[in-house]
Amino acid sequence: MSNPTGQTPPKADIALLLEGTYPFIRGGVSSWVHQIITGLPDYTFALIFLGGDRAHYGKQQYELPANVTHLECHYLMDTHAETRPRPSKGNRQAFQAQRELHDQFKSGTPVPAHVLQQVFADLGDKKGISREDFLYSKESWEMIDDSYRRFCTEPSFVDYFWTIRIMHAPLFQLAEIARNMPPVRMLHSISTGYAGLLGAIASEQRGLPYALSEHGIYTKERKIDLSQAQWISDPTDQVSGTLDDQLGYIRRLWIRFFEALGRLAYQQAQPIVSLYQGNRLRQLQDGAEEARTCIIPNGIDPARFNAARLARPYATPKVLGLVGRVVPIKDIKTFIRAVRSVCEVMPEAEGWIVGPEDEDAEYVRECKELATSLGLDNKVRFLGFQNVNDILPQLGLMVLTSISEALPLVILEAHAAGLPCLATDVGACRELLEGSGDEDRALGPSGAVVPIADPEATAREAIRLLSDQELWHKAQTAGLERVKRYYTLDSMFDAYRNIYDQHLSASPEASR
């Protein structure tokens, strides 16, 4: 059939912009993406996956649903064949727009629309700033040299120069991805960072509506990645000036870079979705316009866990379970140390670590060696990836020792399966365990909240919950009721269906 509009028919309704997650990594965000795709079968999705180093990703971990019509993968750390340096002056007007953009970032005010339009149009364009211009032109050199002299306080010029190159090189790849993206009717990024910037560029270039969802705050998580040791030694879940001081100039430069990417995404996206009030407040602090923000909690289908709840034995198993990836941000070592303290009081107790072990082999080795050194070879079990429905009835307590979380699905799943939880005071964990409003709090606690990186406090609360059956059953009842009232899949799907319908009804039939 001919197309009377002369436009290319859309490849999909929605392009999902995914950084380092679905469909190659299992876990919270990827599970959520799979839920959205399968739960909203009336929409078609094109997946744009952005990874770092190609070697860090193996085979797909999810079978793509039928309503996924396109998947393309890009690896931002892939080496590009270096061209022979060729002297050039560079486009002074294009580089001046870049200077204006950086000045706006430093002032903390929104970037004027005309500056943003010019910067995105110039990026990667031979008539603007090509990759070669960025690498070799006189204008690029002068801009880097000027910034170093005006702002840099610590490292050598060589370190600063190469950091700027590594930091900005992926932007030219993002511009190319945006220009070659398949025809879609709207964009939906599941983070800020490079994926969020891709959404901002494509939205500006193609005139497409753009929605942004943040499970965790990207800049906070990157700060944790850059300073894992300092973060654990300072057990708070707030990004502090003290931590900024500890990071060093180059690391602070990276954080400011990601903050700038976030502000560009916030300026282009509507709505800007967070999972809970704490993260929404952080978005406002980082430059999001309040009127564009909203909260949509994660949800689950409680009925899916009925069998797991009914399979639970009468006597509460003395088994502490941690369901999650074996990576530093989950602070598996605190869990192992807590299990040792629990076993001193309850010799029959065990600790099960249930989750993939393929992301950080060195950390997995360290965790296993720690368990051995503490004499826990027969007490701490590393079970790898498992069907969570099979595991939940065998646990007496779900434990999260993470140093950062958003709204963890594993707590909702545990509650639906009749399992109280113990979690660090991060993200929405306190709301999930104690309630977020008067009516919610009236249900009572569904577990306990403990400080970050505190194995003794974790062990104390675990012993208290496992030793008092009346307390344990009250927590079980509260958790199940909380999930049924406030955290269902249907409510989450309805909220995103409204967003998609609103944007798609106003969207062009295909991208420009």
ABEGO torsion letter per residue (X at the ends): XBBAAGBBBBABABBBBBBGBOAABBEAAAAAAAAAAAABAABBBBBBBBBBBAAABBBBABBBBAABABBBBBBAABBBBBBBBBBBAEBAAAAAAAAAAAAAAAAGBBBBAAAAAAAAAABGBAABBBAAAAAABAAAAAAAAAAAAAABAABBAAAAAAAAAAAAAAAAAAAAAAAABBBBABBBBABBEAAAAAAAAAAAAAGBBBBBBBABBAAAAAAAAABAAAAAABBBABBBAAAAAAAEAAAAAAAAAAAAAAAAAAAABOBBBBABAAAAAAAAAAGBBAAABBBBBBBBBAAAAAAAAAABBABBBBBBBBBEBBBAAAGAAAAAAAAAAAAAABAABBBBBBEBAAABAAAAAAAAAAAAAAGAAAABBBAEBBBAAAAAAABABBBBABABBBBBAAAAAAAAAGBBBBBBBBEAAAAAAAEABAAAAAAEBAEBBBBBGBAAAAAAAAAAAAABAAAAAAAAAAAAAAAAAABBAAAAAAAAAAAAAAAAAABBABBX
